[in-house]
Amino acid sequence: GSEMCIRDRWYILPALRKELAKSWVKHFKLSQKEAAKLLGITEAAVSQYISSKRAKTVKLCPECLTEVKKSAASILDGRRCLMEELQRLSKLPHIRRHICTIHMKKEQWLKPGCKICLGEAKAAHRVTK
């Protein structure tokens, strides 16, 4: 389904917001205030993202950062909205691998070799704890 699990919201979405904010401020030369408005968060939150005081648990791989920069451009020029791009990014294989790694560390009941996050399971996976 299109619903994100709780781990996505706790770890991946903040990491994606952080990288979108950094991309807009550093590459597209937006102010922190403008980036905050696009993300629907406070300017202080953007400042914390940029200074790595917030969302520091997940370090996205270079492939993910390339996709985030593409998303930043698409949102900025009005081709896509924030939610569409967050959904798109959260479904990318590289992002799914980050989520899988988080699940394996946090969920003791998962068996080694689990591939639920990578889409290899038939049933929808949602953590409800």
ZIKATA-V519182 format. One record per pair of residues at least 24 apart in sequence whose C-alpha atoms are under 10 Angstrom apart, sorted by the first residue. I is the first residue (numbers start at 0). J is the second residue. If there is no record, write none. Layout:
BEGIN
I J
I J
END
This chain:
BEGIN
0 122
0 123
0 124
0 125
1 86
1 90
1 123
2 86
2 123
2 124
2 125
3 86
3 89
3 90
3 124
3 125
3 126
4 98
4 116
4 123
4 124
4 125
4 126
4 127
5 125
5 126
5 127
5 128
6 98
6 99
6 101
6 102
6 105
6 125
6 126
6 127
7 89
7 94
7 95
7 97
7 98
7 99
7 101
7 102
7 125
7 126
8 89
9 54
9 56
10 54
10 55
10 56
10 57
10 97
10 98
10 101
11 54
11 56
11 57
11 58
11 59
11 85
11 88
11 89
11 94
11 95
11 97
11 98
11 101
12 54
12 57
12 85
12 86
12 88
12 89
13 48
13 53
13 54
13 55
13 56
13 57
14 48
14 53
14 54
14 55
14 56
14 57
14 58
14 59
15 54
15 57
15 58
15 59
15 63
15 64
15 67
15 84
15 85
15 88
15 89
15 94
16 40
16 44
16 45
16 48
16 54
16 67
16 71
16 81
16 85
17 44
17 45
17 46
17 47
17 48
17 49
17 50
17 51
17 53
17 54
17 55
17 67
18 45
18 48
18 49
18 54
18 58
18 59
18 63
18 64
18 67
18 68
18 71
19 45
19 48
19 49
19 64
19 67
19 68
19 69
19 70
19 71
19 72
19 74
19 81
19 85
20 44
20 45
20 46
20 48
20 49
20 67
20 68
20 71
21 45
21 46
21 48
21 49
21 50
21 51
21 67
21 68
21 71
22 49
22 64
22 65
22 67
22 68
22 69
22 70
22 71
22 72
23 68
23 71
23 72
23 74
23 75
24 49
25 49
26 68
26 71
26 72
27 68
27 71
27 72
27 75
29 75
34 75
37 71
37 74
37 75
37 80
37 81
38 81
38 82
39 81
56 101
57 97
57 98
57 100
57 101
58 97
59 93
59 94
59 97
60 93
60 94
60 97
61 93
62 91
62 92
62 93
62 94
63 88
63 89
63 91
63 92
63 93
63 94
63 97
66 91
66 93
90 116
90 117
90 118
91 117
92 116
92 117
92 118
93 117
102 126
END
